[in-house]
Amino acid sequence: MLLNNKNKGIGTILEIKQETNMSKENAKETSDTTFATMNGKSITNGKPVVNGRNTPHTDANTMPPQKSVIIAYIMWLFGGIFGLHHLYLHRDRHAFIWWCTLGGYFGVGWLAEIALIPEYVRDANEDPAFIKSFVARLQANRRPPYSAKRFVGEVMIGYLFGQVVLMAIPETIFAGIDWGFLHWLIPVFISIGVWTVGNIGRERGVWWHCLIAAILIYPTRYLIYDETYSLLLTALVSALVFDSYSKQWLRTPPKRHTLVKRSFKFTAALLIYFSFWGCFLYFNGTISDEEGGEVPIHEALRNFLTSTWWTDFTQALKDTYQYAQHHGWYETWKEIFESMDVDGERNSYKVLGVSATASQAEITSAYRRLSKEFHPDKVKDEKLKAAANQRFIEIQQAYNVLSKIKSSRRRKNKKSVEDEPIVL
């Protein structure tokens, strides 16, 4: 094997041209047989070659944007369960898995990464030491060696995706259609889960190998009546086939997509994944009613949307919008804020039984009358005394609230008069 590692373009990963008919003793290092691949283009003697012709150097030979270990650790600490550090390091597939599992099955994988982040950063930066180590692995192993951690991850994520799809399929006839035929989507998404984990980092493989394996083994569900075991078997076989026939080294530098393209793909993947959870809740989820019975969520939602509360709420929104069209949004928000009764003024008027335009004298008079009527000492029945005491406290609180805001009331009501001494 011949290797030219003197090229200073760290953005390249050296590929080795194997001289199968030449023994190691007779191998010679010649620059005309040394090849590197840079963003999918071959390089001869340090110059890019396209269609057999040398082309001038381009930006492809520049260093990738350098990432910081400190920033990666900060993102790992505060957003690690959602793969924020993986997004920072352009490990989008890894970040997607972390979103689906809340940090690798509720934080287990997140904690295990505490010692791996420096290596992830060196990989993202195409650090010379990392490249040298990676090339050594290429020389030592024609294909990526078996990794128990990666294999278990492939099986677990494949099983998870299959289980989510299974839960999302309506269990009963919905809209007059039996949706049972969608069960054949389960092996498809199992294979997608296996393939996603298998293509994280510097390893890659094609999808159709694990897809065919999953489809062929999935009919065992008719022999294994427990869906848990049939899904697990499908994920296991799919992962075995992927590791045995599909897994290869990623010999070219990882493609650096634009932020817009990455965001679009990542968001689309999340929407598809969480839409299955939404289908599960809508079609198969249930809630308990007052009598302890279970009501399907889609029926409960339909009943809610036809309820009086919802129709009144939507009508209130329409009325608010029409009011804003005539009076402006400032006055509308002012009215909304006042209607929230944050200071308790409106409720106090209700407790004392007076209008909002009542004067201070009228409020004081109502307070005296109600205080005498509901005074706890006048109630002899012990059963009614607690209710009377609570009512008496509400009357006192209402009067105190209105007394504190009497200045603002005066501006609203010109017939307000000065406070009078209270005699109970």
C-alpha positions in Angstrom: 0.0 0.0 0.0 1.3 3.4 -0.9 0.6 6.5 1.1 1.5 10.1 0.5 0.7 12.0 3.7 2.9 15.0 3.0 0.0 17.0 1.5 -0.9 19.7 4.0 -4.6 19.8 3.1 -6.1 18.4 6.2 -9.5 18.5 4.5 -8.6 15.3 2.6 -8.7 11.7 3.6 -6.0 9.6 1.9 -7.2 6.6 0.0 -4.8 3.8 -0.6 -4.4 2.1 -4.0 -3.9 -1.5 -3.3 -1.2 -3.3 -5.3 -2.7 -6.8 -5.0 -0.1 -8.4 -7.2 2.8 -6.8 -5.4 4.2 -8.1 -2.1 5.0 -5.7 0.7 8.7 -6.2 0.2 8.6 -4.9 -3.4 6.2 -2.0 -2.7 7.7 1.3 -3.7 6.5 4.8 -2.8 5.9 6.6 -6.1 4.1 9.9 -6.3 2.3 9.1 -9.5 0.3 6.2 -7.9 -0.6 8.1 -4.8 -4.2 9.2 -4.7 -6.3 11.2 -2.3 -9.9 12.0 -2.5 -11.1 15.5 -1.7 -14.8 16.2 -1.8 -15.2 13.4 -4.3 -12.3 14.6 -6.6 -9.0 12.6 -7.1 -5.7 14.2 -6.5 -2.4 13.3 -8.2 0.8 14.9 -7.0 -1.1 17.3 -4.8 -3.3 18.6 -7.8 -7.0 17.8 -8.3 -7.8 15.7 -11.3 -11.1 15.9 -13.1 -11.6 13.6 -16.1 -7.9 12.8 -16.2 -6.8 16.5 -16.3 -5.2 18.5 -13.6 -7.3 21.5 -12.4 -6.3 24.5 -10.3 -6.7 24.3 -6.5 -10.1 25.3 -5.2 -11.6 26.0 -1.8 -12.1 22.2 -1.4 -8.6 21.9 0.0 -9.2 24.4 2.8 -9.7 23.5 6.4 -13.3 23.0 7.6 -14.6 25.5 10.2 -12.8 24.7 13.4 -15.0 23.7 16.3 -14.3 24.3 20.0 -14.2 21.6 22.6 -15.4 24.1 25.3 -18.4 25.1 23.2 -19.1 21.5 22.5 -19.1 20.7 26.2 -21.3 23.7 27.0 -23.9 22.5 24.4 -23.6 19.0 25.7 -24.3 20.2 29.2 -27.3 22.4 28.5 -28.8 20.8 25.3 -27.2 17.4 25.2 -30.4 15.3 25.5 -31.5 17.0 22.3 -28.2 16.5 20.5 -27.3 20.2 20.4 -23.6 19.4 20.5 -24.0 17.0 17.7 -25.7 19.6 15.6 -22.8 22.0 16.3 -20.3 19.3 15.1 -22.3 18.5 12.0 -23.4 15.1 13.3 -27.0 15.5 12.3 -27.9 11.8 12.3 -26.6 11.5 15.8 -28.6 14.5 16.9 -31.8 13.1 15.4 -31.3 9.9 17.3 -30.9 11.9 20.5 -34.1 13.8 19.8 -36.0 10.5 19.3 -34.7 9.0 22.5 -34.2 12.0 24.8 -30.4 11.8 24.9 -29.9 8.1 24.2 -32.8 6.5 26.1 -33.5 9.1 28.7 -29.9 10.4 29.1 -27.9 7.2 29.3 -26.1 7.8 26.0 -25.8 11.5 26.8 -23.9 10.7 30.0 -21.7 8.2 28.2 -20.5 10.8 25.7 -18.7 12.9 28.3 -15.4 11.3 27.4 -16.1 11.1 23.6 -16.6 14.8 22.8 -12.9 15.6 22.3 -12.7 12.9 19.7 -15.9 14.2 18.0 -14.4 17.7 17.8 -11.1 16.3 16.3 -13.2 14.5 13.7 -15.2 17.6 12.9 -12.0 19.6 12.6 -10.2 16.9 10.6 -7.4 17.1 13.0 -4.1 15.7 11.7 -3.8 13.3 14.6 -7.3 12.1 14.0 -6.7 11.7 10.3 -3.5 9.7 10.9 -5.3 7.4 13.3 -8.2 6.9 10.9 -5.8 6.1 8.0 -4.1 3.5 10.3 -7.5 1.9 10.9 -8.1 1.9 7.1 -4.9 0.1 6.6 -5.5 -2.4 9.4 -9.1 -3.2 8.6 -10.6 -3.5 5.1 -14.1 -3.0 6.6 -15.1 -1.4 9.9 -14.6 -3.9 12.7 -17.5 -5.1 14.8 -18.7 -2.6 17.4 -21.0 -4.0 20.1 -22.1 -0.4 21.0 -23.0 0.5 17.5 -24.7 -2.9 16.9 -26.9 -2.6 20.0 -27.7 0.9 19.0 -28.9 -0.3 15.5 -31.1 -2.9 17.1 -32.6 -0.6 19.7 -33.3 2.3 17.3 -34.7 -0.1 14.7 -37.0 -1.6 17.3 -38.0 1.9 18.5 -39.0 3.0 15.1 -40.9 -0.1 14.4 -42.7 0.2 17.8 -43.7 3.8 17.1 -45.1 2.9 13.7 -47.0 0.0 15.2 -48.6 2.2 17.9 -49.5 4.8 15.3 -51.7 2.4 13.2 -55.4 2.7 14.1 -56.4 -0.4 16.1 -60.1 0.0 15.0 -61.8 0.8 11.7 -61.5 4.5 11.2 -63.4 6.5 8.5 -64.7 3.2 7.2 -61.2 1.9 6.5 -59.3 -1.0 8.1 -55.8 0.4 8.3 -54.2 -2.9 9.1 -52.4 -3.0 5.8 -50.1 -0.3 7.1 -48.3 -2.9 9.2 -46.0 -3.4 6.2 -44.6 0.0 6.9 -43.1 -1.4 10.1 -40.1 -3.3 8.5 -39.4 -0.2 6.4 -39.0 2.0 9.4 -37.1 -0.7 11.3 -34.6 -0.7 8.5 -34.4 3.1 8.5 -33.6 3.0 12.2 -30.8 0.5 11.6 -29.4 2.4 8.6 -29.5 5.7 10.5 -27.3 4.4 13.3 -25.1 2.5 10.9 -24.3 5.7 9.0 -23.2 7.8 12.0 -19.6 9.0 11.9 -17.0 7.6 9.6 -18.9 4.5 8.7 -21.5 4.1 6.0 -23.7 1.5 4.3 -26.6 1.2 1.8 -30.1 1.1 3.0 -31.6 -1.6 0.8 -29.6 -4.5 2.4 -31.2 -4.0 5.8 -34.6 -3.2 4.1 -34.7 -6.5 2.3 -33.7 -8.4 5.4 -36.4 -6.7 7.5 -39.1 -7.4 4.9 -38.1 -11.0 4.6 -38.0 -11.7 8.3 -41.1 -9.6 9.2 -43.7 -12.3 8.3 -42.6 -14.2 11.3 -45.0 -12.0 13.2 -47.7 -14.5 12.0 -45.8 -17.2 13.9 -44.7 -15.2 16.9 -47.9 -13.7 18.3 -46.1 -11.3 20.6 -45.3 -8.2 18.6 -42.5 -7.3 21.0 -40.5 -10.4 20.0 -41.3 -10.1 16.3 -40.2 -6.5 16.1 -37.0 -7.3 18.1 -36.2 -10.2 15.7 -36.8 -8.1 12.7 -34.5 -5.4 14.0 -31.8 -7.9 15.0 -31.7 -9.6 11.6 -31.7 -6.2 9.8 -28.7 -5.1 11.9 -26.9 -8.3 11.3 -27.3 -8.1 7.5 -26.2 -4.4 7.6 -23.1 -5.2 9.6 -22.2 -8.2 7.5 -22.9 -7.0 3.9 -23.3 -3.3 3.9 -21.0 -1.6 6.3 -18.0 0.2 4.8 -15.6 2.9 5.7 -16.5 6.5 4.7 -13.3 7.2 2.8 -14.3 10.7 1.6 -14.7 13.7 3.8 -18.2 14.2 5.2 -20.2 16.5 3.0 -20.6 20.0 4.4 -24.2 21.0 3.6 -25.5 24.5 4.1 -27.4 25.4 7.2 -30.6 25.8 5.3 -30.4 22.3 3.8 -29.4 20.8 7.1 -32.3 22.5 8.9 -34.8 21.4 6.3 -33.8 17.8 6.4 -33.5 17.7 10.2 -36.9 19.4 10.7 -38.6 17.1 8.1 -37.2 14.0 9.9 -38.5 15.3 13.3 -41.9 16.1 11.9 -42.2 12.6 10.4 -41.1 11.0 13.6 -43.4 13.0 15.9 -46.3 12.7 13.5 -46.4 9.0 14.3 -46.6 9.8 18.0 -49.4 12.2 17.2 -51.3 9.5 15.3 -50.9 7.2 18.2 -52.4 9.7 20.6 -55.2 10.6 18.2 -56.2 7.2 17.0 -55.3 4.8 19.9 -55.0 7.1 22.9 -57.7 7.3 25.5 -58.7 9.5 28.5 -60.8 8.6 31.5 -64.2 10.3 32.0 -65.9 11.1 35.3 -67.2 7.6 35.7 -63.9 5.9 35.1 -64.6 4.8 31.6 -62.1 5.3 28.7 -62.9 7.6 25.9 -60.8 7.6 22.7 -59.0 10.9 22.3 -60.3 11.5 18.8 -63.8 11.3 20.1 -63.0 13.5 23.1 -61.4 16.0 20.8 -64.5 16.0 18.5 -66.8 16.5 21.5 -64.6 19.3 22.8 -64.7 21.2 19.4 -68.5 21.0 19.4 -68.9 22.0 23.1 -70.4 25.2 24.3 -67.2 26.4 25.9 -65.3 26.1 22.6 -68.0 27.8 20.5 -68.1 30.7 23.1 -64.3 30.9 23.0 -64.1 31.1 19.3 -66.9 33.7 19.2 -65.1 35.7 21.8 -62.0 35.7 19.6 -64.0 36.9 16.6 -65.6 39.6 18.7 -62.2 40.7 20.0 -60.9 40.9 16.4 -63.8 43.0 15.3 -63.5 45.3 18.3 -59.8 45.8 17.4 -60.6 46.6 13.9 -62.8 49.5 15.1 -60.9 50.7 18.2 -57.3 49.7 17.5 -55.2 47.1 19.1 -54.0 49.3 21.9 -57.5 49.9 23.3 -58.2 46.2 22.7 -55.2 45.0 24.8 -56.2 47.6 27.5 -59.7 46.2 27.7 -58.3 42.6 27.8 -56.0 43.5 30.6 -58.8 45.2 32.6 -61.0 42.2 32.1 -58.4 40.0 33.7 -59.2 41.8 36.9 -55.7 41.5 38.2 -56.4 43.8 41.2 -59.7 42.1 42.0 -61.9 45.2 41.5 -64.6 43.6 39.4 -64.9 40.7 41.7 -65.2 43.1 44.7 -68.1 44.9 43.1 -69.8 41.5 42.6 -69.2 40.5 46.3 -70.6 43.8 47.6 -73.5 43.8 45.1 -72.8 47.2 43.8 -72.2 48.5 40.3 -68.8 49.7 38.9 -70.1 53.3 39.0 -71.0 53.2 42.7 -69.7 56.0 44.9 -67.6 55.4 47.9 -70.6 56.2 50.1 -72.7 53.5 48.4 -69.8 51.0 48.7 -69.5 51.8 52.4 -73.2 51.4 52.9 -73.3 48.0 51.2 -70.3 46.9 53.3 -72.0 47.8 56.6 -75.2 46.1 55.6 -73.5 42.9 54.5 -71.1 42.8 57.4 -74.0 42.9 59.9 -76.0 40.3 57.9 -73.2 37.8 57.6 -71.3 38.4 60.9 -70.4 34.9 62.3 -71.6 35.9 65.8 -75.2 36.1 64.4 -75.1 32.5 63.1 -76.1 30.0 65.8 -76.0 26.9 63.6 -72.5 25.4 63.7 -72.9 23.9 60.3 -73.6 27.3 58.8 -71.1 29.3 60.8 -68.1 28.2 58.6 -69.9 29.4 55.4 -70.9 32.6 57.1 -67.3 33.2 58.3 -66.0 32.7 54.8 -68.6 35.1 53.4 -67.7 37.7 56.0 -64.0 37.5 55.1 -64.8 37.9 51.4 -66.9 41.0 52.2 -64.0 42.5 54.2 -61.5 41.8 51.5 -63.7 43.3 48.8 -64.2 46.5 50.8 -60.4 46.7 51.4 -59.7 46.3 47.6 -62.2 49.0 46.7 -60.9 51.3 49.4 -57.4 51.1 48.1 -58.3 52.0 44.5 -60.8 54.7 45.4 -58.7 57.3 43.7 -58.9 55.6 40.3 -62.7 55.1 40.9 -63.1 58.8 41.4 -61.8 59.4 37.9 -64.4 57.0 36.6 -67.2 58.1 38.8 -67.5 61.9 39.5 -70.2 61.4 42.1 -67.7 59.6 44.4 -67.6 61.3 47.8 -65.1 61.3 50.7 -64.9 58.2 53.0 -67.3 58.1 55.9 -66.4 56.6 59.3 -67.6 53.0 59.5 -69.8 52.0 62.4 -70.8 48.4 62.7 
